[in-house]
Amino acid sequence: MDRMKSFFKYAIWIILFFIFSEIIINIGLNSSYKDLKSRNEIEQVNIEQAQTTLVNGRISGTVKNTGPKDLNGKYLKIDIYSERGVHLGTKYFEINNLDRNETQNFELYYKAHYAKSYKVSIVEEKQEEELDKEIEFLSKDLSRPEIWLATIVTFLIFW
C-alpha cells in the first residue's frame, strides 16, 4: 500500500510539473515577442501576425488575388528593417496556383537581430543583388511536442 501511495505522489508531482511548465512556456514565449511595425499596406496582402524578438521573428498572413493583374508566378517580397531603417534582409515567397478571388497562406520565420519593421511588396521576379543579403529564414517555429521533449529531457537530466 505504501508503494502505491509513493507512486501516486510521483504521478501528482509529474502532472503538476507538466501544468507548471505549460504555463511558464506560454508566458515566456508570448511575452518575448513584440509586434513589428508595417511600412506600407497592400490590399492584396493581409498580414495577420508580424512579431519579433531580439534575435528572430515570425510573419504570417494571406495573399488574395483580387487585383486587375494575375498574381501567379509573382513573388511576395518581404524586407526586414532595424529601428533606424537599416535594411537587414529580404525574403521572397512565391505565389503560385492562385485563381481569381482565392487566397494563399504564407508563414515565415526569420533570424535577424533587432528587427523593428517590415515592408511587403509584390514583384515580378527575384532580384539577384538582394539574394546576397537574404537573411536566414528558419523553416518553422518549435512546436509544442518539440518544446515538451526538450523540457522532459532537461527534467530527466537534472533529476
PyMOL CGO cylinders between C-alpha atoms (Angstrom):
from pymol import cmd
from pymol.cgo import CYLINDER

trace = [
    CYLINDER, 0.00, 0.00, 0.00, 2.88, 2.36, 0.78, 0.3, 1, 1, 1, 1, 1, 1,
    CYLINDER, 2.88, 2.36, 0.78, 4.29, 1.70, -2.65, 0.3, 1, 1, 1, 1, 1, 1,
    CYLINDER, 4.29, 1.70, -2.65, 1.01, 2.76, -4.31, 0.3, 1, 1, 1, 1, 1, 1,
    CYLINDER, 1.01, 2.76, -4.31, 0.95, 5.96, -2.25, 0.3, 1, 1, 1, 1, 1, 1,
    CYLINDER, 0.95, 5.96, -2.25, 4.51, 6.76, -3.34, 0.3, 1, 1, 1, 1, 1, 1,
    CYLINDER, 4.51, 6.76, -3.34, 3.64, 6.05, -6.97, 0.3, 1, 1, 1, 1, 1, 1,
    CYLINDER, 3.64, 6.05, -6.97, 0.55, 8.26, -6.68, 0.3, 1, 1, 1, 1, 1, 1,
    CYLINDER, 0.55, 8.26, -6.68, 2.61, 11.10, -5.16, 0.3, 1, 1, 1, 1, 1, 1,
    CYLINDER, 2.61, 11.10, -5.16, 5.14, 10.90, -8.01, 0.3, 1, 1, 1, 1, 1, 1,
    CYLINDER, 5.14, 10.90, -8.01, 2.35, 10.90, -10.56, 0.3, 1, 1, 1, 1, 1, 1,
    CYLINDER, 2.35, 10.90, -10.56, 0.82, 14.01, -8.96, 0.3, 1, 1, 1, 1, 1, 1,
    CYLINDER, 0.82, 14.01, -8.96, 4.23, 15.74, -8.97, 0.3, 1, 1, 1, 1, 1, 1,
    CYLINDER, 4.23, 15.74, -8.97, 4.75, 14.94, -12.64, 0.3, 1, 1, 1, 1, 1, 1,
    CYLINDER, 4.75, 14.94, -12.64, 1.28, 16.25, -13.55, 0.3, 1, 1, 1, 1, 1, 1,
    CYLINDER, 1.28, 16.25, -13.55, 1.88, 19.44, -11.55, 0.3, 1, 1, 1, 1, 1, 1,
    CYLINDER, 1.88, 19.44, -11.55, 5.26, 19.89, -13.23, 0.3, 1, 1, 1, 1, 1, 1,
    CYLINDER, 5.26, 19.89, -13.23, 3.59, 19.42, -16.61, 0.3, 1, 1, 1, 1, 1, 1,
    CYLINDER, 3.59, 19.42, -16.61, 0.99, 22.11, -15.86, 0.3, 1, 1, 1, 1, 1, 1,
    CYLINDER, 0.99, 22.11, -15.86, 3.60, 24.47, -14.42, 0.3, 1, 1, 1, 1, 1, 1,
    CYLINDER, 3.60, 24.47, -14.42, 5.86, 24.00, -17.46, 0.3, 1, 1, 1, 1, 1, 1,
    CYLINDER, 5.86, 24.00, -17.46, 2.99, 24.66, -19.87, 0.3, 1, 1, 1, 1, 1, 1,
    CYLINDER, 2.99, 24.66, -19.87, 2.13, 27.93, -18.13, 0.3, 1, 1, 1, 1, 1, 1,
    CYLINDER, 2.13, 27.93, -18.13, 5.74, 29.11, -17.92, 0.3, 1, 1, 1, 1, 1, 1,
    CYLINDER, 5.74, 29.11, -17.92, 6.48, 28.21, -21.57, 0.3, 1, 1, 1, 1, 1, 1,
    CYLINDER, 6.48, 28.21, -21.57, 3.43, 30.10, -22.82, 0.3, 1, 1, 1, 1, 1, 1,
    CYLINDER, 3.43, 30.10, -22.82, 4.20, 33.14, -20.70, 0.3, 1, 1, 1, 1, 1, 1,
    CYLINDER, 4.20, 33.14, -20.70, 7.86, 33.10, -21.71, 0.3, 1, 1, 1, 1, 1, 1,
    CYLINDER, 7.86, 33.10, -21.71, 7.28, 32.69, -25.44, 0.3, 1, 1, 1, 1, 1, 1,
    CYLINDER, 7.28, 32.69, -25.44, 4.40, 35.12, -25.76, 0.3, 1, 1, 1, 1, 1, 1,
    CYLINDER, 4.40, 35.12, -25.76, 5.97, 37.85, -23.63, 0.3, 1, 1, 1, 1, 1, 1,
    CYLINDER, 5.97, 37.85, -23.63, 9.23, 37.84, -25.60, 0.3, 1, 1, 1, 1, 1, 1,
    CYLINDER, 9.23, 37.84, -25.60, 7.53, 38.61, -28.95, 0.3, 1, 1, 1, 1, 1, 1,
    CYLINDER, 7.53, 38.61, -28.95, 6.75, 42.23, -29.79, 0.3, 1, 1, 1, 1, 1, 1,
    CYLINDER, 6.75, 42.23, -29.79, 4.78, 43.48, -32.79, 0.3, 1, 1, 1, 1, 1, 1,
    CYLINDER, 4.78, 43.48, -32.79, 6.64, 44.64, -35.89, 0.3, 1, 1, 1, 1, 1, 1,
    CYLINDER, 6.64, 44.64, -35.89, 5.66, 47.93, -37.49, 0.3, 1, 1, 1, 1, 1, 1,
    CYLINDER, 5.66, 47.93, -37.49, 4.40, 47.89, -41.06, 0.3, 1, 1, 1, 1, 1, 1,
    CYLINDER, 4.40, 47.89, -41.06, 5.93, 50.33, -43.52, 0.3, 1, 1, 1, 1, 1, 1,
    CYLINDER, 5.93, 50.33, -43.52, 3.09, 50.04, -46.05, 0.3, 1, 1, 1, 1, 1, 1,
    CYLINDER, 3.09, 50.04, -46.05, -0.17, 48.26, -46.76, 0.3, 1, 1, 1, 1, 1, 1,
    CYLINDER, -0.17, 48.26, -46.76, -1.08, 46.35, -49.91, 0.3, 1, 1, 1, 1, 1, 1,
    CYLINDER, -1.08, 46.35, -49.91, -4.75, 45.50, -50.26, 0.3, 1, 1, 1, 1, 1, 1,
    CYLINDER, -4.75, 45.50, -50.26, -3.99, 42.05, -51.69, 0.3, 1, 1, 1, 1, 1, 1,
    CYLINDER, -3.99, 42.05, -51.69, -1.81, 41.09, -48.70, 0.3, 1, 1, 1, 1, 1, 1,
    CYLINDER, -1.81, 41.09, -48.70, -3.28, 40.69, -45.23, 0.3, 1, 1, 1, 1, 1, 1,
    CYLINDER, -3.28, 40.69, -45.23, -0.63, 40.34, -42.51, 0.3, 1, 1, 1, 1, 1, 1,
    CYLINDER, -0.63, 40.34, -42.51, -2.23, 38.58, -39.56, 0.3, 1, 1, 1, 1, 1, 1,
    CYLINDER, -2.23, 38.58, -39.56, 0.85, 38.26, -37.38, 0.3, 1, 1, 1, 1, 1, 1,
    CYLINDER, 0.85, 38.26, -37.38, 4.16, 40.13, -37.52, 0.3, 1, 1, 1, 1, 1, 1,
    CYLINDER, 4.16, 40.13, -37.52, 6.19, 39.74, -34.37, 0.3, 1, 1, 1, 1, 1, 1,
    CYLINDER, 6.19, 39.74, -34.37, 9.84, 39.82, -33.40, 0.3, 1, 1, 1, 1, 1, 1,
    CYLINDER, 9.84, 39.82, -33.40, 12.20, 39.14, -30.51, 0.3, 1, 1, 1, 1, 1, 1,
    CYLINDER, 12.20, 39.14, -30.51, 15.74, 40.45, -30.22, 0.3, 1, 1, 1, 1, 1, 1,
    CYLINDER, 15.74, 40.45, -30.22, 17.08, 37.66, -32.45, 0.3, 1, 1, 1, 1, 1, 1,
    CYLINDER, 17.08, 37.66, -32.45, 14.24, 36.18, -34.51, 0.3, 1, 1, 1, 1, 1, 1,
    CYLINDER, 14.24, 36.18, -34.51, 10.68, 36.72, -35.64, 0.3, 1, 1, 1, 1, 1, 1,
    CYLINDER, 10.68, 36.72, -35.64, 7.64, 35.46, -37.47, 0.3, 1, 1, 1, 1, 1, 1,
    CYLINDER, 7.64, 35.46, -37.47, 5.38, 36.90, -40.14, 0.3, 1, 1, 1, 1, 1, 1,
    CYLINDER, 5.38, 36.90, -40.14, 2.21, 35.20, -41.34, 0.3, 1, 1, 1, 1, 1, 1,
    CYLINDER, 2.21, 35.20, -41.34, -0.77, 36.20, -43.41, 0.3, 1, 1, 1, 1, 1, 1,
    CYLINDER, -0.77, 36.20, -43.41, -2.65, 35.65, -46.63, 0.3, 1, 1, 1, 1, 1, 1,
    CYLINDER, -2.65, 35.65, -46.63, -2.39, 36.81, -50.23, 0.3, 1, 1, 1, 1, 1, 1,
    CYLINDER, -2.39, 36.81, -50.23, -5.65, 37.31, -52.15, 0.3, 1, 1, 1, 1, 1, 1,
    CYLINDER, -5.65, 37.31, -52.15, -5.75, 37.52, -55.93, 0.3, 1, 1, 1, 1, 1, 1,
    CYLINDER, -5.75, 37.52, -55.93, -8.22, 40.41, -56.29, 0.3, 1, 1, 1, 1, 1, 1,
    CYLINDER, -8.22, 40.41, -56.29, -6.29, 42.95, -58.36, 0.3, 1, 1, 1, 1, 1, 1,
    CYLINDER, -6.29, 42.95, -58.36, -6.54, 43.59, -62.09, 0.3, 1, 1, 1, 1, 1, 1,
    CYLINDER, -6.54, 43.59, -62.09, -3.28, 41.70, -62.69, 0.3, 1, 1, 1, 1, 1, 1,
    CYLINDER, -3.28, 41.70, -62.69, -2.84, 37.97, -62.23, 0.3, 1, 1, 1, 1, 1, 1,
    CYLINDER, -2.84, 37.97, -62.23, -0.52, 37.15, -59.32, 0.3, 1, 1, 1, 1, 1, 1,
    CYLINDER, -0.52, 37.15, -59.32, 0.52, 33.66, -60.46, 0.3, 1, 1, 1, 1, 1, 1,
    CYLINDER, 0.52, 33.66, -60.46, 4.27, 33.31, -60.84, 0.3, 1, 1, 1, 1, 1, 1,
    CYLINDER, 4.27, 33.31, -60.84, 4.98, 36.52, -58.96, 0.3, 1, 1, 1, 1, 1, 1,
    CYLINDER, 4.98, 36.52, -58.96, 6.75, 36.88, -55.64, 0.3, 1, 1, 1, 1, 1, 1,
    CYLINDER, 6.75, 36.88, -55.64, 5.82, 38.38, -52.34, 0.3, 1, 1, 1, 1, 1, 1,
    CYLINDER, 5.82, 38.38, -52.34, 8.88, 40.35, -51.24, 0.3, 1, 1, 1, 1, 1, 1,
    CYLINDER, 8.88, 40.35, -51.24, 9.30, 40.94, -47.52, 0.3, 1, 1, 1, 1, 1, 1,
    CYLINDER, 9.30, 40.94, -47.52, 12.02, 43.35, -46.37, 0.3, 1, 1, 1, 1, 1, 1,
    CYLINDER, 12.02, 43.35, -46.37, 13.07, 43.49, -42.73, 0.3, 1, 1, 1, 1, 1, 1,
    CYLINDER, 13.07, 43.49, -42.73, 14.39, 46.77, -41.25, 0.3, 1, 1, 1, 1, 1, 1,
    CYLINDER, 14.39, 46.77, -41.25, 16.01, 47.85, -37.99, 0.3, 1, 1, 1, 1, 1, 1,
    CYLINDER, 16.01, 47.85, -37.99, 14.78, 50.68, -35.78, 0.3, 1, 1, 1, 1, 1, 1,
    CYLINDER, 14.78, 50.68, -35.78, 16.88, 53.21, -37.71, 0.3, 1, 1, 1, 1, 1, 1,
    CYLINDER, 16.88, 53.21, -37.71, 15.73, 51.97, -41.10, 0.3, 1, 1, 1, 1, 1, 1,
    CYLINDER, 15.73, 51.97, -41.10, 18.75, 49.81, -41.88, 0.3, 1, 1, 1, 1, 1, 1,
    CYLINDER, 18.75, 49.81, -41.88, 17.81, 47.06, -44.32, 0.3, 1, 1, 1, 1, 1, 1,
    CYLINDER, 17.81, 47.06, -44.32, 18.54, 43.76, -42.52, 0.3, 1, 1, 1, 1, 1, 1,
    CYLINDER, 18.54, 43.76, -42.52, 17.44, 41.41, -45.28, 0.3, 1, 1, 1, 1, 1, 1,
    CYLINDER, 17.44, 41.41, -45.28, 14.87, 40.23, -47.78, 0.3, 1, 1, 1, 1, 1, 1,
    CYLINDER, 14.87, 40.23, -47.78, 12.81, 37.10, -48.22, 0.3, 1, 1, 1, 1, 1, 1,
    CYLINDER, 12.81, 37.10, -48.22, 10.82, 36.10, -51.29, 0.3, 1, 1, 1, 1, 1, 1,
    CYLINDER, 10.82, 36.10, -51.29, 7.68, 33.98, -51.14, 0.3, 1, 1, 1, 1, 1, 1,
    CYLINDER, 7.68, 33.98, -51.14, 6.46, 32.54, -54.45, 0.3, 1, 1, 1, 1, 1, 1,
    CYLINDER, 6.46, 32.54, -54.45, 2.79, 33.00, -55.28, 0.3, 1, 1, 1, 1, 1, 1,
    CYLINDER, 2.79, 33.00, -55.28, 1.54, 30.08, -57.36, 0.3, 1, 1, 1, 1, 1, 1,
    CYLINDER, 1.54, 30.08, -57.36, -1.71, 28.33, -58.33, 0.3, 1, 1, 1, 1, 1, 1,
    CYLINDER, -1.71, 28.33, -58.33, -3.81, 31.27, -57.21, 0.3, 1, 1, 1, 1, 1, 1,
    CYLINDER, -3.81, 31.27, -57.21, -7.00, 31.83, -59.21, 0.3, 1, 1, 1, 1, 1, 1,
    CYLINDER, -7.00, 31.83, -59.21, -9.17, 34.94, -59.05, 0.3, 1, 1, 1, 1, 1, 1,
    CYLINDER, -9.17, 34.94, -59.05, -10.56, 35.68, -55.56, 0.3, 1, 1, 1, 1, 1, 1,
    CYLINDER, -10.56, 35.68, -55.56, -8.62, 32.80, -54.00, 0.3, 1, 1, 1, 1, 1, 1,
    CYLINDER, -8.62, 32.80, -54.00, -6.25, 33.17, -51.08, 0.3, 1, 1, 1, 1, 1, 1,
    CYLINDER, -6.25, 33.17, -51.08, -2.90, 31.61, -50.29, 0.3, 1, 1, 1, 1, 1, 1,
    CYLINDER, -2.90, 31.61, -50.29, -1.49, 31.46, -46.76, 0.3, 1, 1, 1, 1, 1, 1,
    CYLINDER, -1.49, 31.46, -46.76, 2.14, 32.16, -46.01, 0.3, 1, 1, 1, 1, 1, 1,
    CYLINDER, 2.14, 32.16, -46.01, 4.23, 31.88, -42.89, 0.3, 1, 1, 1, 1, 1, 1,
    CYLINDER, 4.23, 31.88, -42.89, 7.86, 32.95, -42.49, 0.3, 1, 1, 1, 1, 1, 1,
    CYLINDER, 7.86, 32.95, -42.49, 10.24, 32.59, -39.58, 0.3, 1, 1, 1, 1, 1, 1,
    CYLINDER, 10.24, 32.59, -39.58, 13.41, 34.64, -39.77, 0.3, 1, 1, 1, 1, 1, 1,
    CYLINDER, 13.41, 34.64, -39.77, 16.60, 35.19, -37.83, 0.3, 1, 1, 1, 1, 1, 1,
    CYLINDER, 16.60, 35.19, -37.83, 17.67, 38.85, -37.66, 0.3, 1, 1, 1, 1, 1, 1,
    CYLINDER, 17.67, 38.85, -37.66, 18.88, 40.90, -34.72, 0.3, 1, 1, 1, 1, 1, 1,
    CYLINDER, 18.88, 40.90, -34.72, 16.90, 43.96, -33.59, 0.3, 1, 1, 1, 1, 1, 1,
    CYLINDER, 16.90, 43.96, -33.59, 14.27, 43.95, -36.34, 0.3, 1, 1, 1, 1, 1, 1,
    CYLINDER, 14.27, 43.95, -36.34, 11.63, 46.63, -35.84, 0.3, 1, 1, 1, 1, 1, 1,
    CYLINDER, 11.63, 46.63, -35.84, 9.66, 46.96, -39.09, 0.3, 1, 1, 1, 1, 1, 1,
    CYLINDER, 9.66, 46.96, -39.09, 8.86, 45.23, -42.35, 0.3, 1, 1, 1, 1, 1, 1,
    CYLINDER, 8.86, 45.23, -42.35, 7.77, 46.17, -45.85, 0.3, 1, 1, 1, 1, 1, 1,
    CYLINDER, 7.77, 46.17, -45.85, 5.74, 43.93, -48.16, 0.3, 1, 1, 1, 1, 1, 1,
    CYLINDER, 5.74, 43.93, -48.16, 5.59, 44.29, -51.93, 0.3, 1, 1, 1, 1, 1, 1,
    CYLINDER, 5.59, 44.29, -51.93, 4.67, 42.14, -54.92, 0.3, 1, 1, 1, 1, 1, 1,
    CYLINDER, 4.67, 42.14, -54.92, 7.40, 41.79, -57.56, 0.3, 1, 1, 1, 1, 1, 1,
    CYLINDER, 7.40, 41.79, -57.56, 7.72, 40.02, -60.90, 0.3, 1, 1, 1, 1, 1, 1,
    CYLINDER, 7.72, 40.02, -60.90, 10.98, 38.21, -60.14, 0.3, 1, 1, 1, 1, 1, 1,
    CYLINDER, 10.98, 38.21, -60.14, 13.70, 37.83, -57.53, 0.3, 1, 1, 1, 1, 1, 1,
    CYLINDER, 13.70, 37.83, -57.53, 16.39, 40.48, -57.73, 0.3, 1, 1, 1, 1, 1, 1,
    CYLINDER, 16.39, 40.48, -57.73, 19.86, 38.93, -57.79, 0.3, 1, 1, 1, 1, 1, 1,
    CYLINDER, 19.86, 38.93, -57.79, 21.64, 41.66, -55.85, 0.3, 1, 1, 1, 1, 1, 1,
    CYLINDER, 21.64, 41.66, -55.85, 19.24, 41.21, -52.95, 0.3, 1, 1, 1, 1, 1, 1,
    CYLINDER, 19.24, 41.21, -52.95, 19.69, 37.45, -52.82, 0.3, 1, 1, 1, 1, 1, 1,
    CYLINDER, 19.69, 37.45, -52.82, 23.14, 38.05, -51.34, 0.3, 1, 1, 1, 1, 1, 1,
    CYLINDER, 23.14, 38.05, -51.34, 21.52, 39.98, -48.49, 0.3, 1, 1, 1, 1, 1, 1,
    CYLINDER, 21.52, 39.98, -48.49, 18.79, 37.42, -47.92, 0.3, 1, 1, 1, 1, 1, 1,
    CYLINDER, 18.79, 37.42, -47.92, 18.55, 36.83, -44.20, 0.3, 1, 1, 1, 1, 1, 1,
    CYLINDER, 18.55, 36.83, -44.20, 18.43, 33.40, -42.69, 0.3, 1, 1, 1, 1, 1, 1,
    CYLINDER, 18.43, 33.40, -42.69, 14.85, 32.29, -42.60, 0.3, 1, 1, 1, 1, 1, 1,
    CYLINDER, 14.85, 32.29, -42.60, 14.02, 29.40, -40.35, 0.3, 1, 1, 1, 1, 1, 1,
    CYLINDER, 14.02, 29.40, -40.35, 11.92, 26.52, -41.56, 0.3, 1, 1, 1, 1, 1, 1,
    CYLINDER, 11.92, 26.52, -41.56, 9.49, 26.72, -38.65, 0.3, 1, 1, 1, 1, 1, 1,
    CYLINDER, 9.49, 26.72, -38.65, 8.98, 27.66, -35.04, 0.3, 1, 1, 1, 1, 1, 1,
    CYLINDER, 8.98, 27.66, -35.04, 9.33, 25.00, -32.38, 0.3, 1, 1, 1, 1, 1, 1,
    CYLINDER, 9.33, 25.00, -32.38, 6.11, 23.07, -31.95, 0.3, 1, 1, 1, 1, 1, 1,
    CYLINDER, 6.11, 23.07, -31.95, 4.61, 22.11, -28.61, 0.3, 1, 1, 1, 1, 1, 1,
    CYLINDER, 4.61, 22.11, -28.61, 5.80, 18.48, -28.83, 0.3, 1, 1, 1, 1, 1, 1,
    CYLINDER, 5.80, 18.48, -28.83, 9.35, 19.67, -29.52, 0.3, 1, 1, 1, 1, 1, 1,
    CYLINDER, 9.35, 19.67, -29.52, 9.23, 22.05, -26.55, 0.3, 1, 1, 1, 1, 1, 1,
    CYLINDER, 9.23, 22.05, -26.55, 7.83, 19.29, -24.36, 0.3, 1, 1, 1, 1, 1, 1,
    CYLINDER, 7.83, 19.29, -24.36, 10.51, 16.84, -25.46, 0.3, 1, 1, 1, 1, 1, 1,
    CYLINDER, 10.51, 16.84, -25.46, 13.22, 19.35, -24.57, 0.3, 1, 1, 1, 1, 1, 1,
    CYLINDER, 13.22, 19.35, -24.57, 11.55, 20.03, -21.22, 0.3, 1, 1, 1, 1, 1, 1,
    CYLINDER, 11.55, 20.03, -21.22, 11.27, 16.34, -20.36, 0.3, 1, 1, 1, 1, 1, 1,
    CYLINDER, 11.27, 16.34, -20.36, 14.86, 15.62, -21.37, 0.3, 1, 1, 1, 1, 1, 1,
    CYLINDER, 14.86, 15.62, -21.37, 16.05, 18.57, -19.28, 0.3, 1, 1, 1, 1, 1, 1,
    CYLINDER, 16.05, 18.57, -19.28, 13.94, 17.40, -16.33, 0.3, 1, 1, 1, 1, 1, 1,
    CYLINDER, 13.94, 17.40, -16.33, 15.34, 13.86, -16.59, 0.3, 1, 1, 1, 1, 1, 1,
    CYLINDER, 15.34, 13.86, -16.59, 18.92, 15.15, -16.78, 0.3, 1, 1, 1, 1, 1, 1,
    CYLINDER, 18.92, 15.15, -16.78, 18.55, 17.19, -13.59, 0.3, 1, 1, 1, 1, 1, 1,
    CYLINDER, 18.55, 17.19, -13.59, 16.52, 14.58, -11.75, 0.3, 1, 1, 1, 1, 1, 1,
]
cmd.load_cgo(trace, "trace")
